[in-house]
Amino acid sequence: MKTPEAYVGKWRITHMDKWDQDFVDLVAPGHIKIQKDGSGAFQFGAVQGEMDCRVVKTADHSILEFSWDGSDECDHASGRGWVSVNGKQMEGHIFLHLGDDSGFTAEKSK
């Protein structure tokens, strides 16, 4: 599956509703990377994951939904989420299976 070009690239997480920026950048600068082939990865705080992305079309726009598998403080973690892009701005929401969730915003990295 090919991911639309607007989503492809590295995105710097600039805000999360649930956690402050110091936590987001705890291990590495918080980010999301999305590949053309529908795969991706993210890191924020002590949470990291590999993503499986799919485009979902609604009546008025499309979003990129994903499932993910990875770790949270070295313990296995998984979940789901979605992102929407408007130019160089991304907004979305990430869910940790049976755990926390947070909205976030990100900017396209140069």
Secondary structure, 3 states (H helix, E strand, C coil): CCCCHHHCEEEEEEEECCCCHHHHCCCCCCEEEECCCCEEEEEECCEEEEEEEEEEECCCCEEEEEEEEEEECCEEEEEEEEEEEECCEEEEEEEECCCCEEEEEEEECC
